[in-house]
């Protein structure tokens, strides 16, 4: 039986329909679950709020693409406006708009989940074949030396000169031409993401995908049959214009660590842990000016990482920090630089000479997802002093690396900005307080919010992903991760989703 992909901004759905399994979200978690369950003979319907964009639909134009491919049109943030929360809204989810970095979940993290969080089933031995399958699904490979653009090569040069550890990261590109527009989609369809792997495979096995379908409430979460209330959107995804209902025996939430919790909270499903224990893993950008052209907007944005200061901590799991090169198109770069008006224009005139890195600092469960009485989503987050100090340490390390690579000037894009002209100026970074809305933190790897735990007193879902207090309502995305799984979550989500989906398929028979 062949499935289908139906855009509900163009075709009207039935007023109500019944399926065995309804999956909310078509990213790494949802698409993998749909593929696995459909292959096991289950009747699967996937609801996706975004539309479909492939090939030349991905125009490489900042405004149009952020509007089309990101939640809240790229404007989602924490309640105090301190952190931009970047989440995909398209068929294929975050894999459509990420930088393609493949960093598998480590044995140390899985051991931590076993010993500290009671997830005894998630052992390195058990998940080893699922990690391998995730890498195969992604066609994971190492960029060649020729694909290492100037920006990434400069970071590697700085690391070599300082004698610190670094590595070229795996990615999931095949046929990359170096357009540099990864964060707003690949017009060459070179990303081996769910849109081109799991989704076609799921459709071939009978799964149906409804696009521009926003799930707003689940009714009867403790009953055998659940009812999902769904609203359809217009072609741009700006306005709701219709509604329908889906009756399902099994509901799988894989809409990301914010939206999965948001839907549970809006539905009154789950215990007091739902929405709590959110990790945003905010990233701090550091930029530099070089006398030589860098053109960091061309080529693979992220391919080299300095891993010298990455740690595995017995108490908190993944810790320390790592530093990775990053590139971007003019729109997002201009939005995170602190200078405005004539000064901002002068800065952007130097765009070809700009280099940039991100300080990736694994965080604890410092955030929370809420739904206010008005229905408005709220994301609260406060970084503790220890985490703020790691940002200062990471910024200092990034500055040393950039100066070692030959930078003329390094800038920490706070307000007011910290501008350094030599490594002797590093003490200026010690004064950074990271007050709300003063630093352009970026969050691309949200985790937690519906934490897996062996009991309802410790978390929001059991180790199989079933939400406590509900019947056959599951989370198969990063919502369930009890701590940071990796500095990049694509491979970990694929790994855990397939494992949990296979367990569910076996239970359903």
N, C-alpha and C positions, 0 to 999 in steps of 0.2 A: 504494500500500500504506500502510495506517495503522499507526502504532506504538502504544505503550501506556506507561502509568505504573503500575507494580506495586509495592505495598508488601509486602515479604517478611516483615513481622511479622504479616501477615494471610493471605498466600498462600504456599505452599511452592514454591520454585523446582525445576526439574529438577535431578537430581543432577549432571549435566554438560551443557553445551551448547557449540556452536561458532558463532562469528561471524567476520566479516571484520575488524571494528574494535571493540575494547573501550576505552571512555573511562572513566577513573577520576576522578570529580568532576563536579558539575553546575553549577558557578558560571560566572563570566564566561568563563573559558578553556574549560572542558569543554562547556558548553552551546553555545557558539559553534562549537567544533570539531564537535560532534555535528550541529548544523544544517547546517554547510557540507558535511560528508562525506556525510550522508544525502541532501542535495540533489544531490550528485554521483552518487547511485545506490549508495552503499556500505551494506552491512548493518552497523548500528551498535547497540551495547549500551552504556549508561551505567550505571556503578555509583555509587551515592550512599549514604554512611553515614547521613545524616540522613533525616528524614521530610519530609512535605509539610505546610505550614501556610499557609493563605490566609484572608483575610476574618476572620470572627469567631473562627476558630481562634487568631488572634493576640490574646490576651486583655488585653494591656497590663499584665500582672502581672509584675513583675520576676523573682521567683523562678522561676516556671513557665517563663517565656520564655527566660531565660538557660540554664536546664536543657535546654530543648528545642532551642534554635537555635544554641548555641555549642559548639565543641569543648571537651571536658573540662568541660562544663556551665558554661562561663564561667571556669573556674579554671586554665586553662593559663598557665604562666609560664616564665620562664627558670630555669635551675638554681639561681641564687642568690636567687630570688624578687624580683628587682629590677624586672622588667618583666612586666606582664600582657599575654599574647599573645592577642589577640582574633581568633578565626577562626570563620566561619560553618560550621554543620553542618545544612544543610537543602537541599531541592530548590531550586536557584537560588543556593546558596552565599552568599558574602559580600554579594551584592547585596540579599539579604533583610534584612540587619541593619546595613547601613551608613548613613551620613548623607546619601547621595545626591549627593555632590559630584562634579562632572564637570570634571576638569582634564586635558586631553589631553597626551600626550607632546609635548615641544617639539622644534623643529628643532635647537636647540642640543644637547639630550641625544642625539638621533639622530646628529648630527655627531660628538659625543664617542664614541659607540659605534663609529662607523666608523673614526675616526682612532686612538683609544686601544685599542680592543678588537678591531679587525679585522673587524667585522660590516659589510662593505662593501655587502651587499644591503639593509641596513636604512636606506636613505637617506630623507630627508624627501620627496623626489620619489616614490620607490616607495611609501611608506606613506601619502602624502596621501589617496588614495581610500579607504584602509582607516580612516584617522582620521575621515574624513567619514562613512563608513558606521557607525562606532561611535557617533558623535553622533546619527545618524539612528535607530539601533536603540534608543538611550536616550531618544529624543524630547527631547534636551537643549534646555533653555530657561533664560532668566534669571528668577529670582523677581521678582515685581512689587514695587513700593514698599510696597504694603499687606501683602505677605508677609514683610517685614523686621521680625522681632519686636523687642521692646525691647532684648534682650541684644545682638543684632547691630547695632541702631541706635546703641547706646551706644558700641560699638567704632568704628563709623564716625564718630560725633561726636568721639571722642578723636583719631582720625586726622586729621580736618579741623582740629581745634584745634592739633595739633602740626605740621600741614603735611606729613604723610607720605602716601605712595602706598598706595592700597587699591582693592579692587574687589569688586563683587557677583559671586559665583561661579555658574556654570551648575549646574543640577541636573537630575535625571531624574524629577521628579514631574509627574504630570498629574492634576488633580483633588484636590490637597492641601487638607485641611480644618484643618491645623495642630494635630493631636492631640499632636505633640511626642514620640511614642514610636518614632521611626525606628529607634533602636538595638535595639529588641525587636520589630521588624516593624510594618508598616502595616496596621491592620485595615480600611482602606478600599481596599487594593490599588492605591494611587496611585503606587507606584514602578514605573517602566518598566524593570524588571530582567529578568534571564534567565528567571525563572519565568513572566513574562507575554509574553516576546518570543521568545527563541531556543528555549526548551523546547517551547512549542506548535508552533512552526514545524518543529522537528526531529521531533516526534511525527507531524505531518501527513505528513512525508516518510518515515516508516517507522521512525524510531529508537525503541528501547525503553529505558525507564528503570527500573532496579531500585532501590527505596529500602530503607533499613535493610540495606544490603549493604556490608560492610567488606572491602575488598581487603587481604589480609595478606601475600601473597607472590606473586612472579612467578617461575615456573620455566621454564628454557630460554630466557633472554633473548637468546641468540645464535643460536637456532634459527629456522627458518621459522615453526613453530607454537609459540606461547607458551602456558603454562598458568597461569591466575590462580587462586589459592586464595582463596576468599571465604567469609566467615562472616556469617550472618544475625543480626540483633539483634531484641530484643523491641520492643514498640510504643514504649516510652519511650527506647529506645536505650541502656539501661544494661547489658544482659547479652547475651552471645553465646549463641545457642541452637541453631544448626545450621550446616551448611557445604555448599558445592558448588564446582564448578570450571567455569571458562570457558576454552575454547581459542580463541585469536585469532591471526590473522596479524599484526595491527598493534595495538599498545597505545599509547594516548595518556594521559599522566599530566597531570592538571590539578586536583590536589587541594590546592593552595596550596603556598607555598614551604617549608613544614615537612613536610607529609604526603607530598608527591611525593618529596622526598629520603628521608624515612623509609622509604617503600616500596622504593625502590631499594636502600637500605642493608640492609634486612631481607632482600632477595632476593639480595644479593651481586652486584648489577649495576652496572656503571660503574667509573670509575677513582677515583684518590685525591682528585679534586676534588669528588666527590659529597658534599653536606652542608656544604661549605665556602663561604666568600664570602657568608654570609647577612647581609642588611640587615634590620633590624627597624624602622627609622625611629621610635624611641621619641618619644612626645609628652609634654610636661610641662604639667600643668594648673596654672593660676593663677586663683584666685577672688577675688571682691571683694564687699563689702557696700555697698549703696546705701540712702539714706534713703527713696527712692521705691520702690514695688513694681516688680520686674523680671519675675517669673514666667517665668524662662528655660526652664521645663519645658513651655511652650506655644509652638506655632509651629515653624517650621523651625529645627532646632538650629544648623546651620552655613550661613550664606549670605553673610557678609562676611569678607574676608581682607585683612590688611595685608601688602602685598608689598614694602614699601620695602627690606627687608634680604635679599631673595631674590637669589641670585647664581648665575651659571654659571661654574664654575671649570674652566680648561683641563686641570688635572691630575686632578680628581676628579669632574667633571660638575656636577650640581646641588648647590648649596651654600647657605651663608648660613642663613636661617631665615625663616619667615613666622608670623603670628599670626592665629588664626581664633577667632571666638566658638564656643561649644559649649554645648548644653543636655543635660539628661538626666533620667531618672526618679529618684525618691528612692533606690532601692536602689543604683545604681551611684554616685550622688553621695556618699552616706553612706560608701561603701566606700573612697573616695579622700581623704576628709577625715581629718586626723590626730587629731582629738579623739575620745575615747571616753567612755562612761558619761554622767554628768550633763552634762559639758561638750559631748559630742557631741550629746546631746538638745537642749541649749540652742542649739547651732549650727543643727541641723535645724529648730528652731522659727522660725528666720529665713529659711527656705528661699525664701519668695516675694521676699525682698529680695536674694537671691544672684545674682551674675552670674559668668560664667566664660569663660575663653579657653583655647586650647591653643597651646603653642609647638611648631611643627612644624619639626624640625631634620633635614634630609636627612643620612643617615649613610653611612659607608663600609661595606665588607664585614667587619664586626667580629664576626660571629657564626658559629656552626656548629651543625648538626644532627647528633646522634649517636644510635645505637641501642646500648644497653649489652648485655652478654652475656645479661642476664636478659630482654631484649626491651623494656626500658623506654626510652621516648623521653627524650632530654636535649637541651635548647636552651641552649647556652653563648653568652654575649655580654659583651664588655667595651668600654666607650666610651673612646676615647683622650682625652688631656687637651684637645686642640684642640676636640673635640666637646663636652666638658663646659663649656669656656669659652663656646661658642656658646649653650648652655643658660642660662648666667648672663646673657649679653648679651640673649638673648631674654626672659628673666624680667624684666630691668630695663626693656626696651622695653614689655613688656606692662603692667608696673606704671605706667609713665609714661602710657600710653594710658588705663588705667582711672582714674587720678587726674584726668587731663584731662577725662574724661567725667563726673566728679563723684563718684567712689567715696569712701566714708568710711573704708574699710579694705581693704587688699589682703593676701592670704594666699598664700604659697607652701607647698603642703601637704607639706612635708618633716617628718621626725621628728628633733628637735622642730621645730614649725612656725616659719616666718619670717613675722611679722605686722608690716605696715608701715602707718603712719597718715599718711604724707605722702611725696612724692617725695624729700624730703631724707633719707629713711632708706635709700636704695638701696644704700649701702655694705654693708648687712647681707647682701645677696645674694652679695657677693664671697666670703664664707666658706663658701658651699655646696660641699661636697665630693662630694655624690651617692654616698655610701657604699652598698654593697649593702643592699637592702631598707629604705631610708630615704625613698624618694621614689616616689610612685605613678605611675611611667611607664606609658604605655599604648602598645601596638603594634597598629596596625590595617592596616599596609601592608607586609607582609613580602615581600621580594624576594631574588633570588639563590638559592644552595644547589645549583643544577644549571646553572651559568653557561654561556651560549652562548659559543663561542670557535672560531676557525678551525683549531685543532689541539688534540689531546688533552693536550698539554703545558701549555695555557693555560686549559682549562676542562673541563666535564663533558659538554657536548653540542655538536654541530656547529651551524652557523648555521641549519640546517633544523629543529633541535630534536631530532635523533636522538642518543640517549645514546651516547657513545663506549664501544666494547666490546660494544654490543648491536646487534641486528638489528631494525629497525622497532619500537623502543621510544622514544617521543618525550615531550618535555615541552612543553606549549603554554600554560603559565601564567606567573606572575611568577617562578617558579623560575629561568628562563633569563636574566633581566635582569642584565647585568653590573654595573650601578650603579642607583641610584635613578632610576626612570623619571619620576616626578612626585610631587607631594605627596599625590595621591590616585590609586590604581592601577586603578580600574574601567575607565576609557576606554582606558588603555594596554594592559591585558590583552585587552580586546575587539579592539583594533586588531591586535596581534601574533598573537593566536590565529587570527583570520580569515585573515590573510596566510599563516601557516604551514599552516593547514588546506587552503587552496586549493592551495598548492604540493604538499602531500601527495596531495590528490585527483588532481591532474594527473599525478603520478608513478605512482600506482596505476592510472591509466587507466580 
